[in-house]
Amino acid sequence: MSGTVGCLVIHGFAGDINDILPLAKHLREAGFPVECPTLEGHGTTRRHMAKSTRHEWLKSAEEAYKLLSMRVDSIVVIGFSMGGLLAFHLATSYPVKLLITMNTPYKYWDVKEAVHYLREDFPTHSRRYIQSIGRIPLSSMLQFRLLLSETKPLLPKIKTPYVLLQAKRDDTVHAVSAELLATSVDKAAAPQISWYEHSNHMLLHGPDKEEVIAHVMATIRKHCPS
């Protein structure tokens, strides 16, 4: 197992592993051991989601980290959207070789972008937002907001090498979040931002998908040479 690098990939709020599946598949095909936990309360029913808490979401990520740590020598943590917030918590509590976040919020819900895309493709996007509103309990939204507020004070403690990926057309997270995150972590993390012009929030399912995956793979190989 000498020198083995594993990847922990964490999905977003009210999502499931499909959020990050394209990347997880490429990582596995490249020979990396991968863990993709389904966070507590996610991927099942609205009632189950409503009963889950931010502490349980973090516990799900921690348990996946511990499982992966039994198989590898070092771990890359990759968080999509809210998964990035959980990744910050892991990076301040456990050894992390490299931290990567994708469309992770500092400021949440870009109303201007959301309205733009509703106008651009109303039949598709209106269904998406209506379904989201009906699917996400208010108690879960509160838990998310609390997680966000509790994560921000941790950022200055982040010294792990840190790479950020952000879609400029993100309709859920303010794109400026990437800059705010990059300036909030310790300078030792040497944060690097990559911007993607054509994608919205679902970065790993949009038109920049292949470029995003290639960049993640290259970044891991750079920081974790075999």
Phi, psi and omega in degrees: 000002186304124177077008182290132178248130177245160182237125173258118184243122189246126182284181186263180181296130179063015178253203176203191186294345176297335177305321190240009186301317180303320179290316181301320179297316180296321179297316180295318179296332179277358176097006179277132168297135187228140169238131178230083184291146167269117184295147180309133178085351182261154174074012180234252184242163178299322180296317178296319178300316183296331182277343183276156181236166179299328179294323178288325176298315179294321178299321177301317180292320179296318180296321177294320177301313183295321177298315181293323182296340178283346185249346188224169178266328179216156188232133170262128178253125181238121182239127175264130176054237179300333176303332176293324177297317177295325178298322177299318179298317179297318184292340177265356183240337186224159176294126178229126183286320184208139180243127178232128174238148181232120178048047181268136186281142159242315168249133188252148171066091179276093185300318181301313180293320181300315179296319179302314183284332174297318179291323184291321182214069188302313183301321182282307188285329178298319177298318181300312184289321178298317178296321180295316180299319181286335187271333186260116178294150178298325178298325179289322176299319178297317178299320178297314181299320179295319177299316179300313182292328180282339181280323185306318179293343180280338189303319179297345179274351183283112178243355178295139174311130194229127179237133181244137174241129184219128175280131180288336181260023181302125183258010180236319181247133174303126181300333179295347178305322182300317180292322180293320177295316183298325181274351182267335180281165178298145180300336180296339179287343180045057186299140179231128182256134170243128182258147180233119193286329195252354187260155170260209189297321183281073190300324183275007177233007184259187184294341179264010188308310184296321179295319179299311182297318179299320180294317179298314181298315180295322180294317179297316181295327179293314185274340183230064182296141181279000000 
